[in-house]
Amino acid sequence: MSFTTLVTSDELSRHLDDPDWVILDCRFSLVDAEHGRRAYEEGHVPGAAYAHLEEDLSGPILPGVTGRHPLPEIADFARTLGSWGVDERAQVVVYDDMGGAMAGRLWWMLGWVGHDAVALLDGGWQRWGGEGWPLSAEAAARPPRVFTPAPRPERLVPAADVHGRLGDASIPLIDARAGERYRGEVEPLDPVAGHIPGAVCAAFEENLSPDGTFKSPEQLRQRFRAILGDTPPEDSVSYCGSGVTACHNLLAMEHAGLTGGRLYAGSWSDWVTDPDRPVERG
């Protein structure tokens, strides 16, 4: 049995010594790029390797051309996965300390390159520690494997396609940022405030229960069905600030059985690199 959306702490605890289970710590802060690495070095799930958002899960930034976290080249990402011990046999588990806000990106990227056996640790680092499971400060030392990608380019939507379908109600645009950023009241990270015209605000945090675990599939299905209406989920496009937290919404949709949603990976930080692309506020 493989896990493809969420996995519990209890389930993970039974596989800490399983050579085919690969655990990846994705803790990261957008305001302190070394926060996650420091946290990992202080303590992590035993056997976990550290996955850095900007070094491992992003490609080079081209100012004025790309957003803040462009996807890496598939060949580069495949080598990174292999260095962590991921191949077609691996059950991958990802976690962070932000309810999956960062780890969701790696969950999505593995599906993008054809690996479905990847799940987010529900409740993340806080739940693992809070339940008293073992911790380690030792860096992972897994034997490398060869990861062979099977890319799924249909999971991506380029900016030109988003621009070309503005106003098309059959292509729902889902913005994962908080309401104040969506409305353009504040913009702490990008040079322009607002959202893509026609997008619906669906802040990723609302996928979570007060204890930091994901809401039930039924609750999530109700949430996203209210946005999609009768539109098939595979026709929807999710975005956020830089293609990170949008993956949280895609994971929530997948967990709810609304499969096939697509990602505008460049997201808002890419959208505003072109002054000819319209911006909406309010």
C-alpha positions in Angstrom: 0.0 0.0 0.0 1.3 3.4 -0.9 0.3 6.8 0.6 -0.4 9.5 -1.9 -1.8 12.5 0.1 -1.5 12.3 3.9 0.2 9.9 6.4 -0.2 9.9 10.2 2.6 10.1 12.7 1.7 6.7 13.9 2.0 5.2 10.4 5.4 6.9 9.8 6.7 5.7 13.2 6.4 2.1 12.0 8.6 2.7 9.0 11.5 4.7 10.4 13.8 1.8 9.6 12.3 0.8 6.3 14.9 1.3 3.5 12.1 2.1 1.0 10.6 4.9 3.1 12.3 8.3 2.4 11.6 11.2 4.8 12.2 14.8 3.8 12.2 17.8 6.1 11.0 20.9 4.2 11.0 23.5 6.9 11.7 26.9 5.5 10.8 30.6 6.1 10.3 33.1 3.3 11.8 35.8 5.6 14.8 33.7 6.8 16.1 31.3 4.2 18.3 29.4 6.7 15.6 29.0 9.4 14.7 25.5 8.1 18.3 24.2 7.9 19.0 25.4 11.5 15.8 23.8 12.7 16.7 20.5 11.0 20.2 20.5 12.5 18.7 21.0 16.0 16.4 18.1 15.6 14.3 16.2 13.0 12.4 13.0 12.3 15.0 10.2 12.5 16.4 9.4 9.0 15.0 12.5 7.4 17.1 14.5 4.9 16.7 18.2 4.5 15.1 19.7 1.4 15.8 23.4 1.0 13.1 25.3 -1.0 15.5 27.6 -2.8 18.5 25.2 -3.3 16.7 21.9 -4.0 13.1 22.7 -5.0 13.7 25.8 -7.2 15.7 26.8 -10.2 17.7 29.9 -10.8 15.8 33.2 -10.6 16.0 35.4 -13.7 15.2 39.0 -12.5 12.3 40.4 -14.5 11.7 37.0 -16.2 10.8 34.5 -13.6 9.0 34.5 -10.3 10.7 34.0 -6.9 10.7 30.2 -7.0 10.9 28.9 -10.5 10.8 25.2 -10.9 14.2 23.5 -11.4 15.1 21.6 -14.6 13.6 18.1 -14.4 17.1 16.5 -14.8 18.5 18.5 -11.9 15.5 17.6 -9.7 15.8 13.9 -10.6 19.5 14.0 -9.5 18.5 15.6 -6.2 15.8 13.0 -5.6 18.3 10.2 -6.3 20.8 11.8 -3.9 18.1 11.5 -1.2 17.6 7.8 -2.0 14.4 8.2 -4.0 13.6 5.8 -6.8 10.5 4.1 -8.1 10.3 1.9 -5.0 10.3 4.7 -2.5 7.4 5.8 -0.3 8.3 9.5 0.3 7.0 11.4 3.3 7.4 15.2 3.5 6.8 17.5 6.4 7.4 21.0 7.7 6.4 23.2 10.6 3.8 25.3 8.7 0.9 22.9 8.2 2.3 21.7 4.9 2.8 25.2 3.4 6.3 24.4 2.3 6.2 20.6 2.1 3.2 20.7 -0.2 5.5 22.0 -2.9 7.7 18.9 -2.8 4.6 16.7 -2.7 3.4 18.4 -5.9 6.8 18.3 -7.6 7.1 14.5 -7.1 3.8 14.0 -8.8 4.9 16.4 -11.6 7.9 14.1 -12.3 5.8 10.9 -12.2 6.2 9.7 -8.6 2.8 9.2 -6.9 3.9 7.5 -3.6 4.5 10.7 -1.7 2.5 11.9 1.3 2.5 14.8 3.7 2.9 14.1 7.4 -0.5 15.3 8.7 0.1 17.7 11.5 3.7 18.1 10.6 6.7 18.6 12.9 4.5 20.0 15.7 2.3 16.9 15.9 5.3 14.5 15.6 7.0 16.2 18.5 3.9 16.8 20.5 3.0 13.1 20.4 6.4 12.1 21.8 7.8 10.3 18.7 11.6 10.0 18.5 13.8 12.9 17.3 17.4 12.9 15.9 20.1 15.5 15.3 22.1 13.2 13.0 22.2 14.1 9.3 20.7 11.4 7.1 23.1 9.1 5.3 21.0 7.1 2.9 22.6 5.3 -0.1 21.8 7.2 -3.3 19.5 5.7 -5.9 18.7 6.5 -9.5 15.5 8.4 -10.0 14.0 8.1 -13.5 11.5 10.9 -14.1 8.3 10.4 -16.1 7.3 14.1 -16.5 3.6 15.2 -16.5 3.7 18.6 -18.2 -0.1 18.7 -18.3 0.0 19.6 -14.6 1.5 23.0 -15.4 -0.1 26.0 -16.9 2.1 28.8 -18.4 1.5 32.5 -17.9 0.5 32.9 -21.5 -2.3 30.4 -21.2 -3.6 32.0 -18.0 -3.5 35.4 -19.7 -5.2 34.1 -22.8 -8.1 32.7 -20.8 -8.8 35.6 -18.5 -12.5 36.0 -18.0 -13.2 32.4 -19.1 -15.5 31.1 -16.3 -14.8 27.5 -17.4 -11.2 27.9 -16.2 -11.4 28.7 -12.4 -8.4 30.5 -11.0 -7.7 29.7 -7.3 -5.4 32.0 -5.3 -4.0 30.4 -2.2 -2.7 33.6 -0.5 -4.3 35.2 2.5 -7.2 37.6 1.8 -5.3 40.8 2.5 -2.7 39.9 -0.1 -5.3 38.8 -2.6 -7.2 42.1 -2.1 -3.9 44.0 -2.5 -4.1 45.6 0.9 -0.6 44.4 1.8 2.2 42.9 -0.3 5.2 41.9 1.8 7.1 40.0 -0.9 6.3 41.2 -4.4 6.6 44.7 -6.1 2.9 44.9 -7.1 -0.1 44.2 -4.9 -3.4 42.5 -6.0 -4.4 39.4 -7.8 -5.0 38.0 -11.3 -8.4 39.2 -12.6 -11.2 36.8 -12.0 -9.3 34.7 -9.4 -11.1 33.4 -6.3 -9.4 33.7 -2.9 -9.0 30.4 -1.2 -6.4 30.9 1.5 -4.5 27.6 2.0 -4.6 27.9 5.8 -8.4 27.2 5.6 -7.6 23.6 4.6 -6.5 22.9 8.2 -8.3 22.2 11.4 -7.4 24.2 14.6 -4.9 21.4 15.6 -2.9 21.8 12.4 -4.1 18.6 10.6 -6.1 18.6 7.4 -9.8 18.9 7.5 -11.8 15.8 6.4 -12.1 14.9 2.8 -15.8 15.7 3.0 -15.1 19.2 4.4 -12.4 19.9 1.8 -14.6 18.6 -1.0 -17.4 21.0 0.1 -14.9 23.9 0.2 -13.5 23.4 -3.3 -16.8 22.4 -4.9 -18.2 25.8 -3.8 -15.4 27.3 -5.9 -15.5 25.0 -8.8 -19.2 24.6 -9.2 -19.8 22.1 -12.0 -16.3 22.6 -13.5 -14.1 19.5 -13.5 -11.2 20.0 -11.1 -8.7 19.3 -13.9 -9.8 22.5 -15.6 -8.9 24.6 -12.6 -5.6 26.5 -12.2 -4.1 27.2 -8.7 -1.5 29.9 -7.9 -0.1 31.8 -5.0 2.8 34.1 -4.5 5.6 32.0 -6.0 4.1 28.5 -6.7 4.6 27.1 -3.2 1.4 27.4 -1.1 -0.8 26.8 -4.1 0.4 23.2 -3.9 -1.3 23.0 -0.5 -4.7 23.6 -2.2 -3.9 21.0 -4.9 -3.1 18.5 -2.1 -6.3 19.3 -0.3 -8.3 18.9 -3.5 -6.5 15.6 -4.2 -7.3 14.4 -0.7 -10.9 15.3 -1.3 -11.1 13.3 -4.5 -11.0 16.4 -6.7 -8.0 15.2 -8.8 -6.1 16.8 -11.6 -6.0 20.4 -10.7 -3.2 22.3 -12.5 -0.5 24.8 -11.2 0.6 28.1 -12.5 4.0 27.6 -11.1 5.3 31.2 -11.6 2.3 32.5 -9.8 1.9 36.2 -8.7 5.6 36.9 -8.5 5.9 35.8 -12.2 2.7 37.5 -13.3 3.8 40.9 -12.3 7.1 40.7 -14.2 5.1 41.7 -17.3 3.5 45.2 -17.0 1.1 44.3 -19.8 -0.6 41.6 -17.6 -3.6 43.1 -15.8 -3.9 43.4 -12.1 -7.1 43.4 -10.0 -7.5 44.7 -6.4 -10.2 44.5 -3.9 
